[in-house]
Amino acid sequence: MPGSRRIDPVTDLTRWRLTSIDGRRRWHFISIDGTLEREQNVLEKYSLGLDCSDEAKKLPDAESAAEAAINGMKFFSLLQADDGHWPNDYSGPLFLMPGLFIVLYITKTKLPDAFVKESIRYLRSVQLADGGWGLHTEDNATVFGTALNYVVMRLLGVSPEDQDLVKARKLLHHHGGAATIPSWGKFWLCILNCYKWEGMHTLFPELWLLPSWLPAHPSTLWVHCRIVYLGMSYLYGKRYYAPEDSLILSLRKELFVEDFETIDWPAQRENIAKIDIYTPHSWLYSMVFGMLDTYEPFHSSWYRESALKVCLDHIKQDDIMTNFISIGPISKMINMLIRWLEDGPDSKAFLQHVDRVYDYIWMGRDGVNMQGTNGTQIWDVSYAAMAMLEAGAGTKPEFQEALRKAYSYLEVSQMVESSPKCVQYYRQYNKGGWPLTTRDHGLIVSDTTAEALKAAMLLEEKCPFIGSEAKISRERLHEAVDLLLDMVNPNGGYSSYETLRGGEKLLELLNPSEVFGDIMVDYTYTECTSSVLQALRHFVDYDPKYRTDEIWNVLKNGLGYIKQNQLPDGSFEGSWGVCFTYGTWFALEAFACMGQNYNDNTASMQVKKACAFLVSRQMEDGGWGEKFASCSERRYVQSEKSLVVNTSWALLGLMAVRYPDEEVLSRGVKVLLDRQIDDGDWPQESICGVFNKSCAIGYTAFKNIFPIWALGRHAQLYPSSPRTFSAESVSDKDWEKIPHV
Ligand code: LAN
């Protein structure tokens, strides 16, 4: 991801190597006395921002969408790892490195020096001009981002006199100092012994002892929320503080405007900087936590101990089920600290945690950062395969190897068995599904399962060169279908990891995070539902004898659910990509797979309205572009410049339903052609992913995958269309490019 400032590398970039085994990516730095066993490959050079023009050569100019797609695929195939996936940077959130480095500091776990230096470089590169850090790389400064990343810099050895830190401290103090940090920040500072637990609302571990039918029982929460708060509650219950040392004592002076010893801690529970708040505490929250905070000083220690035992058991089980990766980066580090505390620094559990830290670390163009997850392997592989197939790669020998490898990655990553303890630990069973990342991670998602299933079927159908010995058995595909049929919600829609279990409206009123929106339950999403519909609709043709009636039922209800999500302007809001272009693309694919095209008699007004929405947002140059603010403000906010990813999504949506105005499409295609780089790559533009409404996250491979896909689809629909421009959209510069007869 582009940082806000360029900082020169602080290590010898030519000594970094990446390995990837069954999707498990790991960066290594070969020290000066170590031997470089092999040359750096193009993927490594590209990821590090080094020159790779020896491998990624200038390609002949593309004169048509088909040619541009081929150039795009030639380039993109160079970035595929041997295990078949496309390793890439998945950064953006700026609240992950603090967890990593606070836990490494407390547990005295050292990262190699090169990683430390490059982490400092990364943090400097994403520091804002005013000295602060935001919640994510495209955010303004917040106390959460600034205080915690300041702490990281200090833990990594940067002096408080460093000019960047002087600036950061000034900004932090201007906003009231670290006392005003939101609750997740209060949590990390407590752990580090730079805040007091009395400064937080209770995390009430006893919740885990309550009967599971109660509305706010942990089992009803979104799995990410559940697991993060599980570990937080445990450490809260233990009132864990890192042992004081001189650095901690110094941080207590640096971070606060007031004297640490005199702070009125209970008064800090509601003291949250205004610039940080996305979801203010509701009346219900204040009422419930008012009561719980009153109970806290009188809690029964026996009851608390029993609750902590249950929590620890769930934490251990999370470690087992995810092979110590945990569900995400926050709980990963919390669990690791807890296993260090409870099992000891030499325990197998703790050492396995240490080993898995690297699964989250990426060395990118701006240095080392902690990733949003241990990758996006399945998501990228499935989309890349489908994009390439639609661009005709299946019939081109030069791309067979890439497709074969992609298929093999899908094969090794499907979950072949469920833990027998899924129910006991409130997990969705996972046999037959695909996780977002690797089989080791283990947590399946409805839409990653659906996209992987669809990609696997298409690869089988279109790539006869994939030998039968390598194939995923029919039985395993049936298991994927079974899982999807089981995951449907009563409203016909699909959630992400599990079915919707809780009362969304009520629980969201209890959102304690302040900085995120919609984190409490696993909502139903247009995107997840559309992916499942597309996969199941394809499956009915692929295998017309398997559970067909049930599938049709799900398809019908699913489309009904999606229809309800259309907004008055015709758009659909996206929850995982930026934003209305993303959501509308998914909705249109769902209509299309159900046979509702623009000009068909069966097409509903809704298809036309969705297309009209997209067309109304086409920019002067023919492209589309949405700012991240669309997600947080929940209204369409156009970017200054059109963007290749948004343009591709809009084109894919329109073409999916066969939008008839060719002119609209060719103007969009022209943007993709013009923006393509000589070697077939596209530029990395603004961030295109989101979660929980407020946090941006970058999908680096999207800038390659989606243009290839849109161009491929266009080339198929309009095979003879050369690089044409309409008179109105042609600038003077363009006229020079058009061959004049
Ligand atoms: C992701 C990334 C992928 C994403 C899609 C598959 C795109 C989506 O369609 C379903 C939800 C899912 C799997 C998803 C859920 C939330 C994640 C895991 C993330 C956005 C990546 C990072 C984020 C996670 C919650 C970050 C940790 C932060 C917390 C607030 C706990």
Residues whose N, C-alpha, C, O or C-beta is under 5 A from the ligand:
A	BS01	LAN	H224 V228 G328 I330 G372 T373 L436 V445 D447 S496 W576 V690 F691
